[in-house]
Each structure stands twice: as C-alpha cells, then as structure tokens.
Amino acid sequence: MKSFARMLYPYLVWIAIMILAPMLLIVLYAFTKQGNSVLTLQFTLDNFARFFSDSIFPNVLWRSLKIALITTVICVLLGYPAAYFIAKLDGNRKSVMVLLITLPMWINMLVRTYAWRGILLNFPVSSEFKVFVGMVYNFIPFMILQIYTSLTKMDQSLLTAAEDLGANKVQTFLRVTLPLSMPGVISGITLVFLPAVSSFFIPKLLGGGDYVLVGNLIENYFISTGDWNFGSAISLIMAVIIMISMFITKKVDYENKGETRA
C-alpha cells in the first residue's frame, strides 16, 4: 500500500503544477493591482468593483448565461428524443447510430465551427442565431450520449411491471422512464451548460466579432490589452458561477436519486 502511495507522488506534483498553481495565480492577480511586482503587492477589490460598476460587463455576463441556458434547453429538447430513439433500436442499428453521433466529436471543435462559419455565411441570419447553431451543434452529442447511457442501463423489468399494472405508454414514460433517466439528463446539462457559458471561440468565429460573451472578454483582457488583473477577476467570477451551477445540479441529482429509490 505504501509503494502504491509513493507511485502517486508524481501525479500529485503534476496536478499541483498544472492545475493548482495557475488557479492560485488567477486568484492572486484578481485581488492585486496591475503593475505590482511580487515584492510590492497591493491587495484590492478594484477589479471586481470595476466589473460590477460598469453596466457593460454585467450585461455580457447575463448574455453568456442566457445563451448557455437556452443552448442547454435546446439540447435537452432535441437530445432526449434522439437518445430515446437510439436506445429503442436493435443492436447493429444502435451501434451505427451511436457511431454517427460520436463521429463529429473525433474532429477538432475549432474545425467544426469553421465549417459552420462557411455554411452560415450564405444565410441572412443574425449573429445570435449563428452562435446558437454553433453551440447546439458542438455540445448536443454530450447530451445525447449521457441520456442514452441512462436509458440503456435502465432495468427493463420496471417498464414491463408498469405495463402489467395497466399503465399505458405515456404513463410508463412519465412515471418510470423519465425519472430513471434524469441522472443522464442532469449529467448532460452539466456537460453542455459549463462549456457553453465559458465558450469564446464559437461566438468569436460565428458572431463575427460583434457578439461578445464572457469568454471573449477574458480572452481580450489577457491577450489583447494585457490587463491580467481584470481578466483574472472576470475568470474568478465565472469560476464561482460555474461552481454554483455544479452544486445545484449535484443537489438536484442527489434529490432525484433519493426520490427514485423511495
């Protein structure tokens, strides 16, 4: 057991260097002034005050949350019927459909988004609609696969028992299938909402530069203007929002599992 624990040391060092250290640097930059050296650090809340005092930044934050929420809802509404349909297929056809869903994921997301940019250039639609198309296309496979996994792992004897007790197909779906598949729905929501709310290259490529989300703000202040302190503050605000959303989904998932067991 001790030898196994020692084998974990390199991985722990790697995690500390590649994950914890950057996070600590972001926190440090967020609470300090621009231009400070390590020896003359001045802690301040000016970066956060700047974010909330100017209406532009909260509006961009709200736009990002709105885009992510609508994208997630669309993915649920389109992904659940697709996953349900695939789960009901026979073995070979089911495998083919799963392959077709996962096949686009083998291609880099940036390449897929560039392809949609070329397609949507021929249509007179708004930048917001283009961003929605890019978001849904890139993230809906995660929703479908999570729901599909829950549906295939479901105990089919429960559906048979419901039908034997006189429940029709609609009642069986609403009272048995849907509650038992909710863990997959919640996992799909997490896998769609979190990357959607922080995405920056999808709105950048499909929005034509005139549709800015929080991810674009962070990129702009880190790369274009070099204001790492304010960019770190925005990143920290987004991190808090993401952690809150993860807590909510986990809580809902836990409560749903408790109700299912009951």
N, C-alpha and C positions, 0 to 999 in steps of 0.2 A: 504493500500500500504506500509506503514511504517513497519507494522508487517511482511509482506512478505519479505521486505528487510532485516529485522533482522533475519529471518529464513535462509537467505543465508550466514550469517556470518560464521557458522561452516564450510560450504563448501569452502568458500574463505580461511579460515585458513588452511584447509586441502590441498587445491591447493598450497598455499604458502609454506607449509612444505614439501609436497611430490613431487612438480614439480619445483617451482621456486628456492628453497634452493639448491637442487642438481645441477641445472643449474648454479647458481652463484658460487658454489664450483668448478665446472669444469672450469669456466672462471678464477677463482682465481688461481687454480693450473696451468692452461695453461700459465699464464703470470708471474709465480714465479719460483724460483729455487728449486731444490729438497733439502730437509733437512731443509728448513726455518721453523721457528716457527711463530706463529701469531704475535709475538712482533718484529720479525726480518725479515719481508717480504722484499724481493728484487725483484722488478718487472723487467722482462727481456723478450726479444723476442728470446732467445737462443733456446727454444723448437721448435719454428716454423722454425728458421734458420736451425736447425738440420734436420728437416723433409725434407726441400727442397734442402739442400746441398748434401745429400746422395741420389744417384740415385735409391737406392733400394726402398725407401718409395714412391716417385712419381710413380715408376713402379707398385707397389702394388695398389696404388690409381687408376691408369689407368686401371689395370686389373679388379678392382672392378667395375669401371664404364662400362667397356666393357662387363663384364659378366651380369651386371644389364640391360644394353641396349639391348643386344642380347636376354636375357630372356624375356624382355618386348615385343620385336618384335615377338618372337615365340608365346608368349601368345596371342598377338593380332591376329596373323595369324591363330592360332588354335582355339582361343576363339570366334572370331566373327562368323565363320560358325556354331560352336556348339550352340551359343546363338540364331542365326537366325533360325536354325533348330528347337530348342526347342520352340521358340516364335510362330512358324507356326503350332505346334501340337494342337490337341484338348485338352479340359480341363483336363481330367483324365490323359492322357498320358503326358501332360505338367507338371502336378504336380509330377508325378513319376520321370520324368527326372530331375526336379529341386531338388527333394529329393536325387537322385543319385549323383548329383553334390555337394550338401551340406553335404552329409553323411560323406565323409572323413574328413571334417572340424570339425566334432564332436570329432575326435580322436586327441590327442595331436600331434603337429607338430614334436616333437622330436621322438615320437614313429613311426610316418610315415616315417621319414627319416631313422631310424634304420632298418625298414623293407626293404627299398630300398637298404640299405647297404648290407643286406644279399642277395638280388636278384642280384645286380650288381657284387658281388664277383665272380660269376660264368661266367662272360663275360670279355674277354680280351680287355677292352676299356680304354681310357685314363682317368686320374683324372679329366681333364676339362670336358669331356663328362659326367662323373658321376655327377659333380656339376651342369651342365646344366639340367640333368634329375631331380635332386632333386629340383632345383629352379622352373622349369616349373611345376612339379607335385604339389608342395606346394602352388604356387601362382596363377595358372591358374583359379581355381574356383572363385577368386575375379574378374578376368577379365570377365569371362562368366556371372556371376550374374549381374555385372554392365551394360554390354551391353544388356543382356536380359531384365533388368528393363527398359532401354531406349526404346527398341523395343516394349515392351508391353504397354508402356504409349503413344506410337505414335498415332496420330489421323489417323485412318484408312481411313477416308474420303479423306485425301490428296492423298493416293495411288489410290483410286478409281477415283479421279479427274484427276490424271496424266494419267491413262489408258484411261479415256474418251477423253482426249485431243490427244490421238494417240500414247502415249509413250509405248514402249514395256517393257518387264520385266527388261531387263538390264538397259534401260534408267530410268525407275522408281526407280530402286535400286540406281543407281549412283547419280541421281538428287534429290531424295526425301528421300529414306530410309537411305542412308549412312550419308547425312548431319544432319538429325534429330537424328540419333543415336550417333553422335560424342560426346555429353556430357557423355554418358556412356563409350565410348572408352577412353576419357580423364580421367575420374574417375578411370577406370580400370588401365590405365597406371600409375597413381599416386599410387594406391594400390599395384601395382606389383613392380615398379621401386624402391620406397623408402625402402621397407624391403629387396629387393634383393641386393641393393648397400651396405647395412649395415649388411647383414647376416654374422654370424660367425660359427654357429654350423653345417650348411649344408656343407660348404667346409671342415670343420674340420672332420666330420664323413664320407663324401663321397670322399673327396680328399685325404684321407689317411695321412694328416699332411704335405704333400708336395705341397699343393696348397693353398697359403696364400692370403687372401683378407684383406681389411682394418679392418673389424670386428675382424678378428683373431689377427691383430696387437694390436688393442685396448685391447682385452682380455689378450694378452700376457704381455703387459706393466702394466696393472692394477693388474693382478693376479700372473703371474709367476715372473716377475722381480721386481715388486713393485714400478716402476717408474711412479707414478701417474701424475706427471707434464707433462711428454712427452705423456702419454696416454691421458691426458686431452686435450693437444694441437691437437692430431690426432682427437679426438672426436669433437673438436670445428671446425676443418677444414671440417669434414664430415657434421656437422650441417649446416655450411654455404652452402655447395654444395647442401644439401637437401632443404634448404630454397630457393636457386636459382632455383632449378628444380621445386619446388612447385609454385614459382612466374611465371615461364614460362608456366606451364600447366594451371594455372589460367588465365593467359593473353590470351592464345590460346583459352581456353574455353569461355572467355568473348567475344572475337572477333568472334568466331564461332556462339555464340548465337545472336550477333548483325547481322551477315550476314543472319542467319536463319529467324530472324524477318523481315529483309528487303525483 
